[in-house]
C-alpha cells in the first residue's frame, strides 16, 4: 500500500516524534513503521515549531497572506461573475448558483446573492394534474347554475366513481375562479306589517313529514325586473322540499298567492295544512275562500318568530340566492319563463342535503316505490 493513501492520527504522529526525541533513529522508524522519511521530518519540524501538526498552524506569515489574497481574488472573481444576478428573482439566482457550483462554493454564492442555501437544495414536488377530473368539476358547477359548493360537487363526483376530497375540489374551484352564488354577500329586506289574527301554529316546527302534501309552506320574495320590484310566490311540500306551485306577479298580494295555487298539478283537497308567516297577502277573502273550498287548514307562525317557518325561510334563501339575487330580468315575460325553467331544475336536477343528496322528485318516487313494495 502506498504511503500516500495512509491517514495517520494525531496520536500516532506524537508517538513517532516522541520516539525520535527519545533517541530512536529516524531510519529505523521509517523502516519499522513504513513512513516516508520526509513525512517524519515534517512531523518533527511542525511539532517542534508550533506544537501542532495542522498545516494552518505551521504556515509562515507570507504563506497565510498569499492564501488570503488568493481567496479574496477568488471571491472577487465570483462576485464579478454572479453579482449581476443579485437583483434577480430567486429562481434565476438558484439557476446561476447551480450552474457555477463546480467553480465556486455554494455557501459563498448564497451569501453574495442573499439567498438561503435551503432554497438551492429544495426540490418541489410535482403537483398532480387530472384534466378529466377538473373538467368534471367545472361541468357539475356549471350545470348547478353556479350554485353548488364543494360538498354537493363531491356528492355528484361520488356518483361518477371519483373519490376526491373537498379540499382538492375547493383548490380546483379556486384555480378556475368557480365561485358559488352562496359566497356572495346578500342584502336583506325587512318585512312589512303582519296580520294579528289568532290562529295557532299547528305545524309547531315539526318540519319532517311522513306523507306528501301533509304540510305545504309558502312565502314571497322580490325580484328586479328592468329596475322595478316584482315578486314571486312559491308553495313548498315539506315532505320532500318540492316546489308544487309558483307564480310571478307585479304586486305582493293575495292574487299572486292564488295564482301559485292554480299551478299545482295535484288535487288541492289532498293538501292538509298551509303554513305561512303572518304576511297580509296570506290573510284575505281570496285565500280564505280557497282554503275553505278545499278544506285546507291554516297554520301561522308566531309574530316575530321566523323559526316557526324555518323551512320556507331556508327554501327561499335558496331561491333568492340561486334565482333572484344580483339578477335583473329585462321583462316580466322573461321572469316568468326563467322561473318556470328554475322550478323544473330545482325539482328534477338539484340535489338536497336534507334528502340524502337526492332531488325532490327522486326522493318522492323512491319513497313511493318503497311503500308499494
GINORLIN-V759210 format. One record per backbone hydrogen bond with DSSP energy under -1.0 kcal/mol. CO is the residue of the C=O (numbers start at 1). NH is the residue of the N-H. Records with the same first field share a line. If there is no record, write none. Layout:
CO=NH + NH
This chain:
2=5
3=6
9=13
10=14
11=15
12=16
13=17
14=18
15=19
16=20
17=21
18=22
19=24
20=23
25=29
26=30
27=31
28=32
29=33
36=40
37=41
38=42
39=43
40=44
41=45
42=46
43=47
44=48
45=49
46=50
55=58
60=64
61=65
62=66
63=67
64=68
65=69
66=70
67=71
68=72
69=73
70=74
71=75
72=76
73=77
74=78
75=79
76=80
77=81
78=82
79=83
82=85
83=86
85=88
89=93
90=94
91=95
92=96
93=97
94=98
95=99
96=100
100=103 + 104
105=109
106=110
107=111
108=112
109=113
110=115
117=121
118=122
130=134
131=135
132=136
133=137
134=138
135=139
136=140
137=141
138=142
139=143
140=144
141=146
142=145
146=181
149=153
150=154
151=155
152=156
153=157
154=158
155=159
157=162
158=161
165=169
166=170
167=171
168=172
169=173
170=174
171=175
172=176
173=178
177=179
180=183
181=184
197=199
200=202 + 300
203=206
205=207
211=214
213=272
215=238
216=275
217=236
219=234
221=232
223=230
224=329
225=228
228=225
230=223
231=249
232=221
233=247
234=219
235=244 + 245
236=217
237=241
242=237
245=235
247=233
249=231
251=253
253=257
254=258
255=259
256=260
257=261
258=262
261=264
267=270
268=271
272=297
273=216
274=299
275=218
276=301
278=195
279=282
280=283
284=288
285=289
286=290
287=291
288=292
289=293
290=294
291=296
297=274
299=276
302=305
305=308
306=309
307=310
309=313
310=314
311=315
312=316
313=317
314=318
315=319
316=320
317=321
318=322
319=323 + 324
320=325
324=327
329=226
331=335
332=336
333=337
334=338
335=339
336=340
337=341
338=342
339=343
340=344
341=345
342=346
343=347
344=348
345=349 + 350
347=361
352=355 + 357
353=356
358=352
359=363
360=364
361=365
362=366
363=367
364=368
365=369
366=370
367=371
368=372
369=373
